[in-house]
Amino acid sequence: MFIIVSFAFLIQLVSSLSQDDIVNYVNRNREQGKSTWEAKKYPFSYPDSNFDHAIDRFPVKENSEFGFLTNLYQSNFRRTFLEVPDIFDARFKWSHCDTVWEIYDQGNCGSCWAVAVASAISDRICIKHPNNGSVRISAQTALNCIGEGCSSGNDPFSVWEYWVQHGLPTGGRFGDKKSCQPYRIPGKEATAAHFLSSILPSFFDNKSCPTRCILQYHKSFKNDLYFGSRAYKLPSLNTRLMKLDIMLNGPVVSVVRMSEDLRSYKSGIYHHQIGNSSRYHAVKILGWGKENGTDYWICANSWGRYWGEKGFFRIRRGVNEALIETRISGGISV
């Protein structure tokens, strides 16, 4: 007796797929009209974060902020029900904010939870204070003072809370001299330093919590701090509240479950097709849309502009793809 087993099922049994396996499978599906996205083989490996333990410490509280958020939205609009457009993109809504367009490269460091929130905070400060120009909040401070460096991991909500309770200074990319505490981990564009960080991670990964700015910066640490007034989580699976919060306050941060095929994403609207789910990964959500009948979220990743749609990606909306609609966090700037 012969048992017919699909190729997809057989390949799912493999604990770790090669990029070639994934790319060939996804792109074959695309050619057959079964996929809304295209895969690519990348020369780099992309990190996720080991914060499964931290996720368990910050359980989702259903509707815990519903009353606060409802009052917040109503205070911005006289009518109770705000019309939500079919398409929204924070990059065009707040085009004066340079940070909304920026893509970070977290390098050889499990810092996505810090980078994503620091990026979203930067956006929200500019959105609330449009006449003050763009500021870049330090992901490095969050990484050191909330976590314990690149290998620790943490829940993104802890960064929003830290911003409210302690404040966060400015911090640009690796090598920046115009901010208080710039990122210490080189990205892939810094080729030689990136290579060194892969073989000498402790040289770049400073796990202390410094309270001084770099010598080249003109402000003191205390005078450079930016604060939030409120940190909150959105109720799970409430896509309308997600949209309202993005429209009124700016990008939010989500925790997605990483699958092997997402690492090979090139373009299109992602949906899981092949490979195991590994760890969690934090991303920034900045809008939504629809293409050929498929609803999607617009997200910013932190793997550099070499990856995806110049660092951004789209993912199916309304079906909790990769758990993207489960753990959403945000905050309000002072």
C-alpha positions as CSV (number, residue, x, y, z in Angstrom):
1,M,0.0,0.0,0.0
2,F,1.4,3.4,-1.0
3,I,0.8,6.5,1.0
4,I,0.9,9.8,-1.0
5,V,2.4,12.5,1.0
6,S,2.6,16.1,-0.2
7,F,6.0,17.8,-0.7
8,A,4.8,20.5,1.7
9,F,4.1,18.1,4.4
10,L,7.4,16.3,4.0
11,I,9.4,19.5,4.1
12,Q,7.6,20.7,7.2
13,L,9.0,17.7,9.0
14,V,12.5,19.0,8.6
15,S,13.5,21.0,11.7
16,S,15.5,23.6,9.8
17,L,15.1,24.3,6.1
18,S,17.7,25.8,3.9
19,Q,16.9,29.2,2.3
20,D,16.9,27.5,-1.1
21,D,14.1,25.1,0.0
22,I,12.0,28.0,1.3
23,V,12.6,30.3,-1.7
24,N,11.9,27.6,-4.3
25,Y,8.7,26.5,-2.5
26,V,7.3,30.0,-2.0
27,N,8.2,31.2,-5.5
28,R,6.7,28.1,-7.1
29,N,3.5,28.7,-5.2
30,R,3.6,32.3,-6.5
31,E,3.9,31.1,-10.1
32,Q,0.9,28.9,-9.5
33,G,-1.2,31.7,-8.1
34,K,-1.1,30.3,-4.6
35,S,1.1,33.0,-3.0
36,T,0.7,36.7,-2.6
37,W,4.4,37.2,-1.9
38,E,7.9,36.5,-3.3
39,A,10.9,35.1,-1.5
40,K,14.6,35.8,-1.9
41,K,17.8,34.2,-0.7
42,Y,19.8,36.6,1.4
43,P,23.6,36.5,2.0
44,F,23.0,37.5,5.7
45,S,21.4,35.7,8.6
46,Y,18.8,37.8,10.3
47,P,18.3,37.7,14.1
48,D,15.2,37.4,16.2
49,S,15.0,37.8,19.9
50,N,15.0,35.3,22.7
51,F,12.2,37.0,24.8
52,D,9.8,34.0,25.0
53,H,10.3,34.2,28.8
54,A,9.6,37.9,28.8
55,I,6.4,37.5,26.8
56,D,5.1,35.2,29.6
57,R,5.8,37.9,32.2
58,F,3.7,40.4,30.3
59,P,0.4,38.6,29.5
60,V,-2.2,40.2,27.2
61,K,-4.8,42.0,29.3
62,E,-8.0,41.9,27.3
63,N,-9.7,45.3,27.1
64,S,-7.5,46.6,29.9
65,E,-7.1,49.9,28.2
66,F,-10.4,50.1,26.3
67,G,-11.8,52.8,28.5
68,F,-8.7,55.0,28.3
69,L,-8.3,54.5,24.5
70,T,-12.0,55.3,23.9
71,N,-11.7,58.5,25.8
72,L,-8.5,59.4,24.0
73,Y,-10.0,58.9,20.6
74,Q,-13.2,60.8,21.5
75,S,-11.2,63.7,22.9
76,N,-9.6,64.1,19.4
77,F,-12.9,64.0,17.6
78,R,-16.3,65.4,18.4
79,R,-18.1,62.4,17.0
80,T,-18.1,59.1,18.7
81,F,-17.4,57.0,15.6
82,L,-14.4,58.0,13.5
83,E,-14.4,56.8,9.9
84,V,-11.5,54.6,9.2
85,P,-10.1,54.8,5.6
86,D,-9.4,51.7,3.5
87,I,-5.8,52.8,3.0
88,F,-3.5,54.6,5.5
89,D,0.2,55.1,5.5
90,A,2.0,57.0,8.3
91,R,4.9,57.8,5.9
92,F,2.7,60.0,3.8
93,K,0.4,61.3,6.6
94,W,3.4,62.6,8.5
95,S,5.9,63.0,5.7
96,H,7.6,65.8,7.7
97,C,8.8,63.2,10.2
98,D,12.0,61.7,8.9
99,T,12.0,58.9,11.4
100,V,8.8,57.4,9.9
101,W,10.7,56.6,6.8
102,E,13.8,55.2,8.5
103,I,14.7,51.6,8.7
104,Y,17.1,50.4,11.3
105,D,19.6,47.5,11.2
106,Q,19.8,45.8,14.5
107,G,23.0,43.9,13.4
108,N,24.1,40.8,15.2
109,C,22.0,41.6,18.2
110,G,18.6,40.4,19.5
111,S,17.4,43.9,20.1
112,C,14.3,44.1,17.9
113,W,12.1,44.8,21.0
114,A,14.2,47.9,21.9
115,V,14.7,49.1,18.3
116,A,11.1,48.8,17.3
117,V,9.8,50.8,20.3
118,A,12.5,53.4,20.1
119,S,11.6,54.0,16.5
120,A,7.9,54.2,17.2
121,I,8.5,56.7,20.1
122,S,10.6,58.8,17.8
123,D,7.7,58.9,15.4
124,R,5.2,59.8,18.0
125,I,7.2,62.6,19.4
126,C,7.5,64.2,16.0
127,I,3.8,63.6,15.3
128,K,2.7,65.3,18.6
129,H,5.3,68.1,18.3
130,P,5.6,68.8,14.5
131,N,7.3,72.1,14.9
132,N,10.2,70.7,16.9
133,G,11.6,68.5,14.1
134,S,12.6,64.9,14.3
135,V,14.4,63.3,17.3
136,R,15.8,59.8,17.4
137,I,15.2,58.0,20.7
138,S,18.0,55.7,21.9
139,A,17.4,52.0,21.4
140,Q,20.8,51.4,23.0
141,T,19.6,52.9,26.3
142,A,16.6,50.6,26.3
143,L,18.7,47.6,25.4
144,N,21.1,48.2,28.3
145,C,18.9,49.6,31.0
146,I,15.9,47.3,30.6
147,G,17.5,44.2,29.2
148,E,21.0,42.9,29.7
149,G,22.4,43.5,26.2
150,C,21.9,41.6,23.0
151,S,21.2,38.2,24.3
152,S,18.6,39.0,27.0
153,G,15.5,39.9,25.1
154,N,12.4,41.6,26.6
155,D,8.8,42.5,26.0
156,P,8.4,45.7,23.9
157,F,5.9,47.0,26.4
158,S,8.7,47.3,29.0
159,V,10.3,50.0,26.8
160,W,7.1,52.1,26.6
161,E,6.9,51.8,30.4
162,Y,10.5,52.8,30.9
163,W,10.0,55.9,28.7
164,V,7.1,57.0,30.9
165,Q,8.9,56.3,34.3
166,H,12.5,57.2,33.6
167,G,12.7,58.9,30.2
168,L,14.9,58.0,27.2
169,P,17.7,60.1,25.6
170,T,18.4,60.5,21.9
171,G,20.3,57.9,20.0
172,G,21.2,57.6,16.4
173,R,22.6,54.7,14.3
174,F,26.0,53.1,14.8
175,G,28.7,55.7,14.5
176,D,26.4,58.7,15.0
177,K,28.0,61.6,17.0
178,K,25.0,63.9,17.1
179,S,23.0,62.0,19.7
180,C,23.4,61.1,23.4
181,Q,23.6,57.3,23.3
182,P,23.8,56.0,19.7
183,Y,23.4,52.4,18.8
184,R,26.6,50.4,19.5
185,I,26.0,47.4,17.2
186,P,27.1,47.9,13.6
187,G,24.7,47.0,10.9
188,K,25.4,45.3,7.6
189,E,26.3,48.6,5.9
190,A,29.3,48.9,8.2
191,T,30.9,45.8,6.6
192,A,34.1,45.5,8.5
193,A,32.6,46.4,11.9
194,H,29.6,44.1,11.2
195,F,32.0,41.2,10.6
196,L,33.9,42.0,13.8
197,S,30.7,42.1,15.8
198,S,29.9,38.6,14.7
199,I,33.1,37.2,16.0
200,L,33.7,39.6,18.9
201,P,30.2,40.4,20.1
202,S,31.2,41.3,23.7
203,F,33.3,44.2,22.3
204,F,30.2,45.9,20.9
205,D,27.6,44.7,23.4
206,N,28.0,46.9,26.4
207,K,25.6,45.6,29.1
208,S,25.9,48.4,31.5
209,C,23.3,51.2,32.0
210,P,25.2,54.4,31.4
211,T,23.8,57.8,32.5
212,R,26.2,59.9,30.4
213,C,26.1,61.0,26.8
214,I,29.0,60.4,24.5
215,L,31.8,63.0,24.7
216,Q,31.0,64.4,21.3
217,Y,27.4,65.3,22.2
218,H,26.6,68.8,23.5
219,K,23.9,68.0,26.0
220,S,24.0,66.4,29.4
221,F,22.2,63.1,29.8
222,K,19.6,64.6,32.1
223,N,18.8,67.5,29.8
224,D,18.5,65.1,26.8
225,L,15.7,62.9,28.3
226,Y,12.3,62.6,26.6
227,F,9.3,61.3,28.5
228,G,6.0,59.6,27.8
229,S,2.9,60.3,29.7
230,R,1.2,57.0,29.2
231,A,2.1,53.4,28.1
232,Y,-0.7,51.0,27.1
233,K,-1.6,47.8,25.4
234,L,-4.3,47.5,22.8
235,P,-6.9,44.7,23.2
236,S,-6.0,41.6,21.2
237,L,-7.6,41.1,17.7
238,N,-9.2,44.6,17.7
239,T,-8.1,45.8,14.3
240,R,-10.3,48.9,14.5
241,L,-8.6,50.1,17.6
242,M,-5.2,49.4,16.1
243,K,-6.1,51.6,13.1
244,L,-7.5,54.4,15.2
245,D,-4.4,54.4,17.4
246,I,-2.1,54.6,14.4
247,M,-4.2,57.3,12.7
248,L,-4.3,59.5,15.8
249,N,-1.0,58.9,17.6
250,G,1.4,57.2,15.2
251,P,2.9,53.7,14.6
252,V,2.4,51.0,17.1
253,V,4.6,48.0,17.9
254,S,3.6,44.4,17.5
255,V,5.2,41.1,18.5
256,V,5.0,38.5,15.6
257,R,5.9,34.8,15.8
258,M,8.8,34.3,13.4
259,S,8.6,31.5,10.9
260,E,11.5,30.4,8.7
261,D,9.9,31.7,5.5
262,L,9.4,35.3,6.8
263,R,13.2,35.6,6.9
264,S,13.3,35.0,3.1
265,Y,10.6,37.6,2.4
266,K,11.3,39.8,-0.6
267,S,8.0,41.6,-1.6
268,G,4.3,41.2,-1.6
269,I,1.8,40.4,1.2
270,Y,3.2,37.8,3.5
271,H,1.3,34.8,4.8
272,H,3.0,31.8,6.3
273,Q,3.6,28.9,3.9
274,I,6.5,26.7,5.0
275,G,8.9,26.2,7.9
276,N,8.7,26.1,11.6
277,S,7.8,29.0,13.9
278,S,10.9,29.9,16.0
279,R,11.0,32.8,18.3
280,Y,9.2,36.1,18.6
281,H,10.2,39.3,16.7
282,A,9.1,42.9,17.4
283,V,8.1,45.1,14.4
284,K,6.5,48.5,13.9
285,I,3.1,48.8,12.2
286,L,2.5,52.1,10.4
287,G,-0.4,51.6,8.1
288,W,-2.7,49.3,6.1
289,G,-4.2,48.8,2.7
290,K,-5.6,46.3,0.2
291,E,-4.2,44.8,-2.9
292,N,-6.0,42.5,-5.3
293,G,-8.6,41.8,-2.6
294,T,-6.1,41.0,0.1
295,D,-6.0,43.2,3.2
296,Y,-2.6,43.9,4.7
297,W,-0.7,45.8,7.4
298,I,2.4,47.9,6.4
299,C,5.3,47.2,8.8
300,A,8.8,48.4,9.3
301,N,11.4,45.7,10.2
302,S,14.8,46.3,11.7
303,W,17.0,44.2,9.4
304,G,18.2,47.0,7.2
305,R,17.1,48.1,3.7
306,Y,18.6,45.1,2.0
307,W,15.7,43.0,3.3
308,G,12.1,43.0,2.0
309,E,10.6,46.1,0.4
310,K,13.5,48.3,1.3
311,G,13.2,47.3,4.9
312,F,9.4,47.4,5.0
313,F,7.0,44.5,4.6
314,R,3.3,43.8,4.2
315,I,1.5,41.1,6.0
316,R,-2.1,39.8,5.8
317,R,-4.5,41.8,7.9
318,G,-7.6,40.7,9.8
319,V,-6.6,37.0,10.2
320,N,-4.0,37.5,13.0
321,E,-1.2,36.3,10.6
322,A,1.9,35.4,12.7
323,L,0.0,36.7,15.8
324,I,0.5,40.2,14.5
325,E,-2.9,41.4,16.0
326,T,-2.3,39.9,19.4
327,R,0.3,41.9,21.3
328,I,0.1,45.6,20.3
329,S,1.6,48.3,22.4
330,G,1.9,52.1,22.3
331,G,2.4,55.2,24.3
332,I,1.7,58.9,24.5
333,S,4.4,61.5,24.4
334,V,4.5,64.3,27.0
